[in-house]
């Protein structure tokens, strides 16, 4: 019942996300740590604002305590990247974060981080799943919370300051202080409000925050920053004449941005702008890593600066691994997650937000002006994205067509090559591409197409719809 996707284990609350399953996972992690002989440093645990998130963290901690493993509990809801940072900084073997990130409110889940503060890779998650299968749920025991605290097996911590200080040290705060920037912030009822407000106020920014209260239903919206979900932020930016609107998803590892004119910037555009900023304005050297469903405009920027763009499967664990291998300066994905060389090995919406604010202060240009500068140098590519739900039978049929038989619709562009590394991706000779792949975090088929014109991208997505009977 417990299966890991591209972003950890996620499940519907009360269906598969239950106390029983959570504690089976905790027992499996304890057994894995014993096998690896790494129990002496314990494990750090965090949680976000989702329903049952704090309770789930307690349930994990009580099992670990019973197994003789010290659980370090971050005693307030925090961003996921804080847990990753803590694992890295304190050289811990594992950390766990109770979150379902940007999934709908009926979901919760757990992300597992490994040594160095990295997302557990495919090999590691398979090992965890193998340990889960060996757990007899009747043998899962827990230690009472207060007894575990008295025994030193549960230790409550709150390392927010050291995480924020690491970001403050990496960002040019002096430049930001001199610019008197006005920032509109939308945490989307998630966990970024405290962290971002503290850093922005330290940088003497004027901050207006909306949707900051704790709401496990996320205001009835999907806690994922997009053109659809950020209408209120757009209105706030335009009406208040703010320099930038910043939104983060439920656990603050992804961002959504509104520019000074009220335009929503697609995460692809944010990645391109930040990579350009690091190369052109900060003088950094190095390549860029993107996943297989992220804009090829990054390739064009890299080549202009005589650097390389590396493509990997979907899942930030692949991005961070490739960044380490190639010493790339930035890596990210079209869903809004990114990280930069020298920071943690995973997505961080807090750091990414502050890097954008630094960019405004350093360049002295508005976000719309920087965006125009990039378009004038590198042109435009247009992305069309479509998601489709399915029944189990429908998924099997589509998988057979796309991945077993490897069939394609009758496409209007000349094909250069086809990759089946992660879904079915067609590369066209005109520089465009289309991919159809099954989500690793939700029961969805996703189709992404990027072409020189919006009409071409929409047409090719429609051809896939007709071909697959969607």
VEXVEXNU-840817 format. One line per field, with one value per residue (C-alpha): residue number from 1; residue in three letters; z negated, x, y negated. Coordinates in nm, 3 decimals, always signed. Layout:
<atoms>
n	[NUM;...]
res	[ALA;...]
w	[Z;...]
u	[X;...]
v	[Y;...]
</atoms>
This chain:
<atoms>
n	[1;2;3;4;5;6;7;8;9;10;11;12;13;14;15;16;17;18;19;20;21;22;23;24;25;26;27;28;29;30;31;32;33;34;35;36;37;38;39;40;41;42;43;44;45;46;47;48;49;50;51;52;53;54;55;56;57;58;59;60;61;62;63;64;65;66;67;68;69;70;71;72;73;74;75;76;77;78;79;80;81;82;83;84;85;86;87;88;89;90;91;92;93;94;95;96;97;98;99;100;101;102;103;104;105;106;107;108;109;110;111;112;113;114;115;116;117;118;119;120;121;122;123;124;125;126;127;128;129;130;131;132;133;134;135;136;137;138;139;140;141;142;143;144;145;146;147;148;149;150;151;152;153;154;155;156;157;158;159;160;161;162;163;164;165;166;167;168;169;170;171;172;173;174;175;176;177;178;179;180;181;182;183;184;185;186;187;188;189;190;191;192;193;194;195;196;197;198;199;200;201;202;203;204;205;206;207;208;209;210;211;212;213;214;215;216;217;218;219;220;221;222;223;224;225;226;227;228;229;230;231;232;233;234;235;236;237;238;239;240;241;242;243;244;245;246;247;248;249;250;251;252;253;254;255;256;257;258;259;260;261;262;263;264;265;266;267;268;269;270;271;272;273;274;275;276;277;278;279;280;281;282;283;284;285;286;287;288;289;290;291;292;293;294;295;296;297;298;299;300;301;302;303;304;305;306;307;308;309;310;311;312;313;314;315;316;317;318;319;320;321;322;323;324;325;326;327;328;329;330;331;332;333;334;335;336;337;338;339;340;341;342;343;344;345;346;347;348;349;350;351;352;353;354;355;356;357;358;359;360;361;362;363;364;365;366;367;368;369;370;371;372;373;374;375;376;377;378;379;380;381;382;383;384;385;386;387;388;389;390;391;392;393;394;395;396;397;398;399;400;401;402;403;404;405;406;407;408;409;410;411;412;413;414;415;416;417;418;419;420;421;422;423;424;425;426;427;428;429;430;431;432;433;434;435;436;437;438;439;440;441;442;443;444;445;446;447;448;449;450;451;452;453;454;455;456;457;458;459;460;461;462;463;464;465;466;467;468;469;470]
res	[UNK;UNK;UNK;UNK;UNK;UNK;UNK;UNK;UNK;UNK;UNK;UNK;UNK;UNK;UNK;UNK;UNK;UNK;UNK;UNK;UNK;UNK;UNK;UNK;UNK;UNK;UNK;UNK;UNK;UNK;UNK;UNK;UNK;UNK;UNK;UNK;UNK;UNK;UNK;UNK;UNK;UNK;UNK;UNK;UNK;UNK;UNK;UNK;UNK;UNK;UNK;UNK;UNK;UNK;UNK;UNK;UNK;UNK;UNK;UNK;UNK;UNK;UNK;UNK;UNK;UNK;UNK;UNK;UNK;UNK;UNK;UNK;UNK;UNK;UNK;UNK;UNK;UNK;UNK;UNK;UNK;UNK;UNK;UNK;UNK;UNK;UNK;UNK;UNK;UNK;UNK;UNK;UNK;UNK;UNK;UNK;UNK;UNK;UNK;UNK;UNK;UNK;UNK;UNK;UNK;UNK;UNK;UNK;UNK;UNK;UNK;UNK;UNK;UNK;UNK;UNK;UNK;UNK;UNK;UNK;UNK;UNK;UNK;UNK;UNK;UNK;UNK;UNK;UNK;UNK;UNK;UNK;UNK;UNK;UNK;UNK;UNK;UNK;UNK;UNK;UNK;UNK;UNK;UNK;UNK;UNK;UNK;UNK;UNK;UNK;UNK;UNK;UNK;UNK;UNK;UNK;UNK;UNK;UNK;UNK;UNK;UNK;UNK;UNK;UNK;UNK;UNK;UNK;UNK;UNK;UNK;UNK;UNK;UNK;UNK;UNK;UNK;UNK;UNK;UNK;UNK;UNK;UNK;UNK;UNK;UNK;UNK;UNK;UNK;UNK;UNK;UNK;UNK;UNK;UNK;UNK;UNK;UNK;UNK;UNK;UNK;UNK;UNK;UNK;UNK;UNK;UNK;UNK;UNK;UNK;UNK;UNK;UNK;UNK;UNK;UNK;UNK;UNK;UNK;UNK;UNK;UNK;UNK;UNK;UNK;UNK;UNK;UNK;UNK;UNK;UNK;UNK;UNK;UNK;UNK;UNK;UNK;UNK;UNK;UNK;UNK;UNK;UNK;UNK;UNK;UNK;UNK;UNK;UNK;UNK;UNK;UNK;UNK;UNK;UNK;UNK;UNK;UNK;UNK;UNK;UNK;UNK;UNK;UNK;UNK;UNK;UNK;UNK;UNK;UNK;UNK;UNK;UNK;UNK;UNK;UNK;UNK;UNK;UNK;UNK;UNK;UNK;UNK;UNK;UNK;UNK;UNK;UNK;UNK;UNK;UNK;UNK;UNK;UNK;UNK;UNK;UNK;UNK;UNK;UNK;UNK;UNK;UNK;UNK;UNK;UNK;UNK;UNK;UNK;UNK;UNK;UNK;UNK;UNK;UNK;UNK;UNK;UNK;UNK;UNK;UNK;UNK;UNK;UNK;UNK;UNK;UNK;UNK;UNK;UNK;UNK;UNK;UNK;UNK;UNK;UNK;UNK;UNK;UNK;UNK;UNK;UNK;UNK;UNK;UNK;UNK;UNK;UNK;UNK;UNK;UNK;UNK;UNK;UNK;UNK;UNK;UNK;UNK;UNK;UNK;UNK;UNK;UNK;UNK;UNK;UNK;UNK;UNK;UNK;UNK;UNK;UNK;UNK;UNK;UNK;UNK;UNK;UNK;UNK;UNK;UNK;UNK;UNK;UNK;UNK;UNK;UNK;UNK;UNK;UNK;UNK;UNK;UNK;UNK;UNK;UNK;UNK;UNK;UNK;UNK;UNK;UNK;UNK;UNK;UNK;UNK;UNK;UNK;UNK;UNK;UNK;UNK;UNK;UNK;UNK;UNK;UNK;UNK;UNK;UNK;UNK;UNK;UNK;UNK;UNK;UNK;UNK;UNK;UNK;UNK;UNK;UNK;UNK;UNK;UNK;UNK;UNK;UNK;UNK;UNK;UNK;UNK;UNK;UNK;UNK;UNK;UNK;UNK;UNK;UNK;UNK;UNK;UNK;UNK;UNK;UNK;UNK;UNK;UNK;UNK;UNK;UNK;UNK;UNK;UNK;UNK;UNK;UNK;UNK;UNK]
w	[+0.000;-0.060;+0.268;+0.334;+0.638;+0.768;+0.454;+0.172;+0.051;+0.096;+0.028;-0.051;-0.421;-0.580;-0.280;-0.267;-0.476;-0.813;-1.150;-1.082;-0.751;-0.884;-1.170;-0.938;-0.737;-1.058;-1.162;-0.815;-0.835;-1.179;-1.045;-0.749;-0.980;-1.198;-0.894;-0.786;-1.144;-1.140;-1.433;-1.656;-1.500;-1.503;-1.259;-1.219;-1.157;-1.034;-0.928;-0.738;-0.784;-0.635;-0.827;-1.061;-0.968;-1.325;-1.459;-1.189;-1.290;-1.650;-1.537;-1.349;-1.642;-1.892;-1.681;-1.629;-2.003;-2.078;-1.833;-2.019;-1.762;-1.880;-1.694;-1.664;-1.618;-1.471;-1.699;-1.461;-1.101;-0.871;-0.505;-0.363;-0.262;-0.630;-0.703;-0.404;-0.526;-0.877;-0.747;-0.537;-0.799;-1.085;-0.873;-0.964;-0.783;-0.732;-0.774;-0.715;-0.633;-0.667;-0.363;-0.034;+0.112;+0.376;+0.385;+0.305;-0.062;-0.092;-0.051;-0.295;-0.268;-0.377;-0.204;-0.301;-0.282;-0.293;-0.387;-0.244;-0.259;+0.067;+0.178;+0.147;+0.491;+0.674;+0.533;+0.180;+0.210;+0.343;+0.039;-0.189;-0.012;-0.055;-0.428;-0.445;-0.297;-0.575;-0.855;-1.045;-1.153;-1.467;-1.580;-1.541;-1.886;-2.007;-2.316;-2.493;-2.388;-2.730;-2.841;-2.521;-2.588;-2.942;-2.811;-2.558;-2.266;-2.148;-2.141;-2.037;-1.834;-1.629;-1.393;-1.184;-1.254;-1.127;-0.805;-0.751;-0.829;-0.558;-0.304;-0.435;-0.402;-0.041;+0.070;+0.119;-0.156;-0.143;+0.216;+0.130;-0.170;+0.052;+0.298;+0.073;+0.268;+0.222;+0.210;+0.219;+0.061;+0.092;-0.118;+0.010;-0.353;-0.373;-0.574;-0.401;-0.568;-0.876;-0.691;-0.401;-0.615;-0.850;-0.568;-0.368;-0.672;-0.760;-0.409;-0.480;-0.221;-0.242;-0.257;-0.206;-0.292;-0.187;-0.267;-0.564;-0.814;-0.892;-0.678;-0.618;-0.319;-0.164;-0.108;+0.107;+0.369;+0.485;+0.288;+0.609;+0.749;+1.104;+1.328;+1.209;+0.834;+0.807;+0.922;+0.579;+0.580;+0.928;+0.810;+0.501;+0.711;+0.964;+0.719;+0.471;+0.732;+0.589;+0.749;+0.740;+0.618;+0.462;+0.394;+0.255;+0.253;-0.060;-0.191;-0.036;+0.194;+0.512;+0.621;+0.841;+0.949;+1.057;+1.222;+1.168;+1.446;+1.295;+1.539;+1.415;+1.500;+1.588;+1.381;+1.705;+1.752;+1.392;+1.442;+1.764;+1.606;+1.298;+1.502;+1.724;+1.414;+1.257;+1.582;+1.712;+1.397;+1.131;+1.365;+1.253;+1.473;+1.514;+1.679;+1.598;+1.523;+1.618;+1.621;+1.935;+1.920;+1.872;+2.128;+2.386;+2.369;+2.098;+2.364;+2.571;+2.279;+2.188;+2.542;+2.576;+2.272;+2.391;+2.114;+2.113;+2.041;+1.895;+1.923;+1.655;+1.569;+1.360;+0.988;+0.813;+0.691;+1.052;+1.082;+0.762;+0.850;+1.194;+1.048;+0.814;+1.099;+1.339;+1.094;+1.266;+1.116;+1.123;+1.168;+1.184;+1.322;+1.497;+1.186;+1.000;+0.805;+0.832;+0.643;+0.692;+0.650;+0.294;+0.136;+0.040;+0.276;+0.326;+0.410;+0.197;+0.256;-0.019;+0.132;+0.488;+0.382;+0.224;+0.527;+0.742;+0.500;+0.511;+0.891;+0.886;+0.651;+0.838;+1.191;+1.097;+1.345;+1.300;+1.345;+1.665;+1.802;+1.725;+1.882;+2.196;+2.204;+2.204;+2.474;+2.699;+2.675;+2.692;+2.857;+2.747;+2.707;+2.609;+2.369;+2.362;+2.061;+2.016;+1.738;+1.761;+1.495;+1.576;+1.453;+1.386;+1.710;+1.911;+1.768;+1.869;+2.225;+2.255;+2.107;+2.357;+2.648;+2.535;+2.365;+2.478;+2.841;+2.857;+3.094;+3.182;+3.336;+3.689;+3.602;+3.835;+3.763;+3.877;+3.591;+3.488;+3.224;+2.957;+2.595;+2.352;+2.056;+1.863;+2.061;+2.439;+2.554;+2.918;+3.024;+3.345;+3.586;+3.549;+3.182;+3.040;+2.841;+2.683;+2.395;+2.256;+1.914;+1.606;+1.296;+1.010;+0.747;+0.870;+1.082;+1.396;+1.750;+1.831;+2.180;+2.228;+2.566;+2.641;+2.989;+3.165;+3.171;+2.926;+3.205;+3.290;+2.925;+2.879;+3.205;+3.108;+2.761;+2.929;+3.161;+2.853;+2.696;+3.004;+3.043;+2.681;+2.665;+2.385]
u	[+0.000;+0.295;+0.460;+0.702;+0.663;+0.880;+0.809;+0.792;+0.487;+0.153;-0.194;-0.551;-0.606;-0.813;-0.764;-0.395;-0.260;-0.348;-0.176;-0.118;+0.059;+0.255;+0.390;+0.467;+0.681;+0.847;+0.924;+1.066;+1.292;+1.411;+1.498;+1.681;+1.884;+1.974;+2.088;+2.304;+2.429;+2.343;+2.103;+2.345;+2.271;+1.895;+1.650;+1.506;+1.131;+0.924;+0.568;+0.365;+0.012;-0.180;-0.448;-0.294;+0.061;+0.174;+0.007;+0.173;+0.512;+0.441;+0.336;+0.664;+0.868;+0.704;+0.793;+1.150;+1.185;+1.063;+1.326;+1.599;+1.640;+1.639;+1.380;+1.453;+1.114;+1.088;+0.811;+0.634;+0.518;+0.809;+0.914;+1.034;+1.373;+1.446;+1.440;+1.668;+1.905;+1.913;+1.997;+2.279;+2.418;+2.416;+2.530;+2.233;+2.167;+1.795;+1.519;+1.145;+0.893;+0.518;+0.371;+0.194;+0.348;+0.114;-0.139;-0.509;-0.605;-0.740;-0.381;-0.096;+0.233;+0.593;+0.915;+1.234;+1.570;+1.907;+2.262;+2.354;+1.993;+1.894;+1.563;+1.578;+1.669;+1.504;+1.740;+1.686;+1.308;+1.305;+1.506;+1.255;+0.963;+1.141;+1.175;+0.806;+0.706;+0.894;+0.718;+0.455;+0.215;+0.125;+0.487;+0.491;+0.521;+0.542;+0.676;+0.448;+0.541;+0.616;+0.808;+1.015;+1.089;+1.201;+1.423;+1.583;+1.452;+1.226;+1.393;+1.198;+1.399;+1.330;+1.624;+1.455;+1.719;+2.014;+1.825;+1.728;+2.082;+2.217;+1.994;+2.074;+2.446;+2.400;+2.191;+2.319;+2.106;+2.286;+2.178;+1.819;+1.816;+1.907;+1.620;+1.311;+1.138;+0.768;+0.676;+0.336;+0.347;+0.099;+0.193;-0.127;-0.217;+0.108;+0.431;+0.640;+0.484;+0.709;+1.032;+0.986;+0.851;+1.148;+1.403;+1.220;+1.176;+1.542;+1.616;+1.394;+1.134;+0.775;+0.572;+0.200;+0.088;-0.235;-0.367;-0.133;-0.363;-0.355;-0.618;-0.588;-0.825;-0.601;-0.894;-1.064;-0.790;-0.507;-0.197;+0.004;+0.102;-0.031;-0.201;-0.534;-0.467;-0.287;-0.561;-0.576;-0.200;-0.220;-0.484;-0.278;+0.033;-0.150;-0.367;-0.083;+0.187;+0.419;+0.752;+0.687;+0.433;+0.574;+0.373;+0.484;+0.313;+0.193;+0.536;+0.731;+0.959;+0.805;+0.733;+0.495;+0.572;+0.367;+0.566;+0.520;+0.260;+0.047;+0.160;+0.203;+0.550;+0.552;+0.810;+0.997;+1.044;+1.160;+1.427;+1.549;+1.561;+1.750;+2.000;+2.057;+2.097;+2.359;+2.558;+2.518;+2.500;+2.677;+2.940;+2.896;+3.021;+2.848;+2.572;+2.208;+2.003;+1.637;+1.398;+1.257;+0.938;+1.102;+1.172;+1.449;+1.502;+1.752;+1.953;+1.969;+2.089;+2.351;+2.484;+2.506;+2.735;+2.927;+2.779;+2.587;+2.223;+2.165;+1.833;+1.719;+1.395;+1.124;+1.206;+1.427;+1.657;+1.778;+1.832;+2.036;+2.245;+2.326;+2.413;+2.661;+2.808;+2.848;+2.889;+2.595;+2.494;+2.117;+1.866;+1.490;+1.162;+0.857;+0.643;+0.822;+1.101;+1.464;+1.791;+2.128;+2.485;+2.609;+2.264;+2.071;+2.038;+1.665;+1.391;+1.373;+1.102;+1.235;+1.582;+1.450;+1.223;+1.509;+1.732;+1.464;+1.444;+1.824;+1.805;+1.571;+1.804;+2.124;+2.003;+1.800;+1.541;+1.181;+1.090;+0.900;+1.208;+1.436;+1.185;+1.177;+1.558;+1.572;+1.303;+1.483;+1.803;+1.666;+1.324;+1.012;+0.903;+0.543;+0.443;+0.104;+0.032;-0.265;-0.357;-0.598;-0.740;-0.802;-0.937;-0.703;-0.813;-0.761;-0.412;-0.316;-0.437;-0.256;+0.062;+0.052;+0.013;+0.277;+0.541;+0.498;+0.393;+0.562;+0.304;+0.271;-0.005;+0.038;+0.245;+0.281;+0.648;+0.954;+1.079;+1.443;+1.428;+1.207;+1.306;+1.140;+1.359;+1.058;+0.735;+0.726;+0.910;+0.932;+1.201;+1.123;+1.384;+1.250;+1.356;+1.012;+0.911;+0.618;+0.604;+0.327;+0.406;+0.226;+0.262;+0.463;+0.265;-0.098;-0.317;-0.277;-0.145;+0.045;+0.112;+0.361;+0.440;+0.680;+0.687;+0.782;+0.413;+0.128;-0.098;+0.145;+0.176;-0.203;-0.252;-0.004;-0.161;-0.501;-0.360;-0.246;-0.591;-0.757;-0.495;-0.537;-0.913;-0.892]
v	[+0.000;-0.237;-0.328;-0.613;-0.837;-1.121;-1.326;-1.073;-0.882;-1.059;-0.922;-1.023;-1.089;-0.811;-0.583;-0.489;-0.777;-0.623;-0.591;-0.223;-0.282;-0.578;-0.369;-0.076;-0.319;-0.439;-0.080;-0.008;-0.315;-0.204;+0.140;-0.016;-0.240;+0.059;+0.256;-0.037;-0.092;-0.463;-0.488;-0.680;-1.021;-0.976;-1.130;-1.480;-1.512;-1.806;-1.879;-2.139;-2.274;-1.983;-1.796;-1.536;-1.642;-1.717;-1.404;-1.195;-1.332;-1.227;-0.878;-0.835;-0.966;-0.731;-0.426;-0.545;-0.604;-0.252;-0.121;-0.310;-0.587;-0.947;-1.156;-1.529;-1.694;-2.043;-2.162;-2.404;-2.374;-2.463;-2.463;-2.133;-2.282;-2.354;-1.980;-1.914;-2.185;-2.037;-1.689;-1.838;-2.076;-1.826;-1.531;-1.315;-0.986;-1.056;-1.310;-1.289;-1.562;-1.511;-1.686;-1.626;-1.941;-2.088;-1.801;-1.865;-1.906;-1.549;-1.421;-1.397;-1.217;-1.178;-1.278;-1.096;-1.271;-1.101;-1.197;-1.536;-1.655;-1.487;-1.338;-0.961;-0.829;-0.541;-0.279;-0.402;-0.418;-0.062;+0.043;-0.135;+0.037;+0.372;+0.304;+0.210;+0.547;+0.725;+0.536;+0.729;+0.453;+0.646;+0.607;+0.228;+0.074;-0.284;-0.460;-0.704;-1.058;-1.207;-0.899;-0.917;-1.286;-1.212;-0.932;-1.168;-0.964;-1.248;-1.589;-1.899;-2.154;-2.467;-2.534;-2.806;-3.070;-2.868;-2.787;-3.153;-3.266;-3.036;-3.211;-3.560;-3.483;-3.370;-3.671;-4.028;-4.180;-4.516;-4.575;-4.486;-4.721;-5.016;-4.963;-4.991;-4.717;-4.650;-4.280;-4.110;-3.764;-3.476;-3.168;-3.000;-2.914;-2.719;-2.743;-3.013;-3.318;-3.331;-3.255;-3.494;-3.774;-3.753;-3.768;-4.037;-4.259;-4.209;-4.339;-4.644;-4.548;-4.669;-4.347;-4.285;-3.931;-3.761;-3.410;-3.375;-3.201;-2.829;-2.655;-2.281;-2.318;-2.585;-2.820;-2.559;-2.587;-2.366;-2.483;-2.505;-2.846;-2.883;-3.137;-2.998;-2.999;-3.334;-3.574;-3.740;-3.793;-3.946;-4.190;-4.278;-4.351;-4.568;-4.758;-4.815;-4.887;-4.620;-4.534;-4.159;-3.908;-3.590;-3.275;-2.940;-2.603;-2.423;-2.320;-2.612;-2.418;-2.566;-2.922;-3.116;-3.472;-3.775;-4.056;-4.429;-4.449;-4.173;-3.904;-3.548;-3.418;-3.050;-2.857;-2.789;-3.162;-3.205;-2.938;-3.098;-3.446;-3.327;-3.126;-3.431;-3.651;-3.423;-3.412;-3.767;-3.979;-3.772;-3.629;-3.269;-2.985;-2.652;-2.454;-2.405;-2.093;-2.056;-1.766;-1.612;-1.822;-2.162;-2.434;-2.397;-2.773;-2.684;-2.501;-2.820;-3.031;-2.772;-2.750;-3.130;-3.135;-2.824;-2.611;-2.282;-2.201;-1.854;-1.668;-1.421;-1.233;-1.400;-1.398;-1.649;-1.372;-1.341;-1.715;-1.743;-1.436;-1.576;-1.915;-1.750;-1.546;-1.841;-2.133;-2.305;-2.639;-2.596;-2.317;-2.316;-2.194;-2.337;-2.286;-2.566;-2.395;-2.501;-2.517;-2.685;-2.560;-2.599;-2.572;-2.255;-1.959;-2.008;-2.255;-2.568;-2.826;-3.054;-3.077;-3.108;-3.394;-3.585;-3.530;-3.695;-3.988;-4.018;-4.020;-4.321;-4.507;-4.416;-4.493;-4.800;-4.677;-4.573;-4.208;-4.290;-4.467;-4.173;-3.935;-4.152;-4.160;-3.779;-3.746;-3.994;-3.792;-3.439;-3.465;-3.280;-2.922;-2.845;-2.570;-2.396;-2.172;-1.940;-1.694;-1.401;-1.172;-0.807;-0.476;-0.185;-0.018;-0.337;-0.382;-0.027;-0.088;-0.421;-0.276;+0.009;-0.234;-0.482;-0.267;+0.096;+0.058;-0.284;-0.427;-0.795;-1.007;-1.139;-1.445;-1.748;-1.818;-1.626;-1.406;-1.411;-1.137;-0.978;-0.907;-0.666;-0.760;-0.894;-0.868;-0.914;-1.229;-1.335;-1.582;-1.773;-1.903;-2.258;-2.260;-2.183;-1.876;-1.694;-1.448;-1.226;-1.081;-0.952;-1.170;-1.025;-1.216;-1.210;-0.976;-1.188;-1.164;-1.481;-1.612;-1.895;-2.048;-2.334;-2.486;-2.812;-2.914;-2.866;-2.737;-2.456;-2.352;-2.341;-2.149;-1.877;-1.836;-1.798;-1.532;-1.335;-1.374;-1.230;-0.957;-0.837;-0.888;-1.144]
</atoms>
